Amino acid sequence: MSKIIKNGRNETHRSFRSDFMDIRKNKWLFTATIMFLFYSILESLDCVILLLIILKIMPNLYLNWLFANPMIQQMLQNYTIYMFLFFIGFTSWRMISTIGLFKNRLWGFWLGLTNLLVTIVLDMWFLPIGAIEIFSCIVIIVILMVGYYDNQQII
């Protein structure tokens, strides 16, 4: 922590690096944060692909999924812009929670946990392809919980 003197008072300022070093002390939370970061990056790539589809630069390959739900295929074909906006919102939510986790903030933990639970519920419409995402969400939730409740006793 570095001290900043402002208006004659000492104020404590934590840098991103010191917060990042704090999260590295808990290997479970750090592992979950790294997994969440990769998950956020993959979600961002989905947003880029949907943008390319909207701009007619790339064909809509989502329609050719072997196991895709017909309702989702219809939404991707007819309402691509709305799916893009939904993906942007969800990706932003995931990125903000990832930053909170990296900064070792409790709000980042709860935002991330909520995001993962909502993802599990929404991925029911993407079955059987969504099963992979549901499994990865469950793994991240378990690792987050182990990291958060590390050595706490039950009673």
C-alpha positions as CSV (number, residue, x, y, z in Angstrom):
1,M,0.0,0.0,0.0
2,S,1.3,3.4,-0.8
3,K,0.5,6.6,1.2
4,I,-0.9,9.6,-0.5
5,I,-0.9,13.0,1.3
6,K,-3.9,15.0,0.2
7,N,-5.0,18.2,1.9
8,G,-2.7,17.6,4.8
9,R,-4.1,14.1,5.5
10,N,-2.6,10.7,5.0
11,E,-4.8,8.5,2.8
12,T,-4.1,4.9,1.9
13,H,-4.2,4.0,-1.8
14,R,-4.1,0.4,-3.0
15,S,-2.8,-0.2,-6.4
16,F,-4.2,-2.8,-8.8
17,R,-0.9,-4.7,-8.4
18,S,-1.3,-5.0,-4.7
19,D,-4.9,-6.2,-5.0
20,F,-3.8,-8.7,-7.6
21,M,-1.1,-10.0,-5.3
22,D,-3.7,-10.4,-2.5
23,I,-5.9,-12.6,-4.7
24,R,-2.9,-14.8,-5.6
25,K,-2.6,-15.7,-1.9
26,N,-5.8,-17.8,-2.2
27,K,-5.1,-20.3,-4.9
28,W,-8.7,-21.4,-5.2
29,L,-10.0,-17.8,-5.8
30,F,-7.1,-17.1,-8.1
31,T,-7.8,-20.2,-10.2
32,A,-11.5,-19.3,-10.4
33,T,-10.6,-15.8,-11.4
34,I,-8.3,-17.0,-14.2
35,M,-11.1,-19.4,-15.4
36,F,-13.6,-16.5,-15.3
37,L,-11.2,-14.4,-17.3
38,F,-10.9,-17.0,-20.0
39,Y,-14.7,-17.4,-20.0
40,S,-15.0,-13.6,-20.4
41,I,-12.7,-13.6,-23.4
42,L,-14.6,-16.5,-25.0
43,E,-17.8,-14.6,-24.5
44,S,-16.2,-11.5,-26.1
45,L,-15.3,-13.5,-29.1
46,D,-19.0,-14.5,-29.4
47,C,-19.9,-10.9,-29.4
48,V,-17.4,-10.1,-32.2
49,I,-18.7,-13.0,-34.3
50,L,-22.3,-11.8,-33.8
51,L,-21.2,-8.3,-34.9
52,L,-19.6,-9.7,-38.0
53,I,-22.8,-11.6,-38.8
54,I,-24.9,-8.4,-38.3
55,L,-22.6,-6.5,-40.6
56,K,-22.9,-9.3,-43.2
57,I,-19.1,-9.8,-43.2
58,M,-19.5,-13.4,-42.0
59,P,-22.2,-16.0,-42.7
60,N,-24.3,-17.1,-39.7
61,L,-22.6,-20.3,-38.8
62,Y,-24.7,-20.7,-35.7
63,L,-27.6,-21.9,-37.8
64,N,-25.6,-24.9,-38.9
65,W,-25.1,-26.4,-35.4
66,L,-26.1,-30.0,-35.4
67,F,-27.9,-29.9,-32.1
68,A,-29.1,-26.3,-31.9
69,N,-32.5,-25.6,-30.5
70,P,-34.9,-24.5,-33.3
71,M,-36.1,-21.6,-31.2
72,I,-32.6,-20.3,-30.7
73,Q,-31.9,-20.8,-34.4
74,Q,-34.9,-18.8,-35.3
75,M,-33.8,-16.0,-32.9
76,L,-30.3,-16.0,-34.4
77,Q,-31.7,-15.8,-37.9
78,N,-34.4,-13.2,-37.4
79,Y,-33.3,-11.2,-34.3
80,T,-29.5,-11.2,-34.5
81,I,-29.2,-7.6,-33.3
82,Y,-31.2,-8.3,-30.1
83,M,-29.1,-11.4,-29.5
84,F,-26.0,-9.2,-30.0
85,L,-27.2,-6.7,-27.4
86,F,-28.0,-9.5,-25.0
87,F,-24.5,-11.0,-25.4
88,I,-22.9,-7.5,-25.0
89,G,-24.8,-7.0,-21.7
90,F,-23.9,-10.4,-20.4
91,T,-20.3,-10.1,-21.5
92,S,-20.0,-6.7,-19.8
93,W,-21.5,-8.2,-16.6
94,R,-18.9,-11.0,-16.8
95,M,-16.0,-8.6,-17.4
96,I,-17.0,-6.4,-14.5
97,S,-17.2,-9.3,-12.2
98,T,-13.8,-10.6,-13.4
99,I,-12.2,-7.2,-12.7
100,G,-13.8,-7.3,-9.2
101,L,-12.4,-10.7,-8.6
102,F,-8.9,-9.6,-9.7
103,K,-9.2,-6.7,-7.3
104,N,-10.2,-9.1,-4.5
105,R,-13.5,-7.4,-4.0
106,L,-16.5,-9.0,-2.5
107,W,-18.9,-7.4,-5.0
108,G,-16.8,-9.1,-7.8
109,F,-17.4,-12.4,-6.1
110,W,-21.2,-12.0,-5.8
111,L,-21.5,-10.5,-9.3
112,G,-19.6,-13.4,-10.7
113,L,-21.6,-16.0,-8.7
114,T,-24.9,-14.4,-9.8
115,N,-23.7,-14.4,-13.4
116,L,-22.8,-18.1,-13.3
117,L,-26.1,-19.0,-11.8
118,V,-28.0,-17.0,-14.4
119,T,-25.9,-18.6,-17.1
120,I,-26.8,-22.1,-15.9
121,V,-30.5,-21.2,-16.0
122,L,-30.3,-19.7,-19.5
123,D,-28.2,-22.5,-20.9
124,M,-31.1,-24.9,-20.5
125,W,-32.4,-23.5,-23.8
126,F,-29.1,-24.3,-25.5
127,L,-29.1,-28.0,-24.6
128,P,-27.4,-30.3,-25.5
129,I,-24.6,-27.9,-26.6
130,G,-25.2,-25.8,-23.5
131,A,-24.3,-28.8,-21.2
132,I,-20.6,-28.0,-21.7
133,E,-21.1,-24.4,-20.5
134,I,-23.3,-25.6,-17.6
135,F,-20.6,-28.0,-16.5
136,S,-17.9,-25.3,-16.7
137,C,-20.1,-22.9,-14.7
138,I,-20.6,-25.5,-12.0
139,V,-16.8,-26.1,-11.8
140,I,-16.2,-22.4,-11.4
141,I,-18.9,-22.1,-8.8
142,V,-17.4,-24.9,-6.8
143,I,-13.9,-23.4,-7.0
144,L,-15.2,-20.0,-6.0
145,M,-17.1,-21.4,-3.0
146,V,-14.0,-23.5,-1.9
147,G,-11.9,-20.3,-2.1
148,Y,-14.4,-18.1,-0.3
149,Y,-15.2,-20.5,2.6
150,D,-11.6,-21.9,2.6
151,N,-11.0,-23.0,6.2
152,Q,-14.2,-21.9,7.9
153,Q,-15.7,-24.3,10.4
154,I,-19.4,-25.4,10.2
155,I,-20.1,-24.7,13.9
